[in-house]
Amino acid sequence: MRKPAAFAILVGGLIAGVFDLTYAIVFSALHKVQPITVIQSVASGLLGKAAFDGGLSTAILGVLLHFFIAFSWAAIFYILSRSFPFLTQHAVLSGLLFGAVIYAV
């Protein structure tokens, strides 16, 4: 049996994570930054500058951390939506605004 909360968080986190990572890679490529460097920059939040010397292993860590963050924000949105019905009644608008706030942070 599918659990609606887990499903919503999983789908929301995957969508947000994929779109955000795609945007970051494309935007950075326009500025001649390699995709691995973009992904390693996520890991650098945990490892510091050493992340850029870690090759594929720190890139994988960066992807895992990126999706952990995306799933965490999706869970926060889900929890907030239980208290504020507006968030689900206007899900697309709320999601876009929530994403803009996260991006600004």
PyMOL commands that set and color helices and strands:
alter all, ss='L'
color gray80, all
select helices_A, chain A and resi 4-30+35-53+55-83+86-89+91-104
alter helices_A, ss='H'
color red, helices_A
deselect
rebuild
show_as cartoon
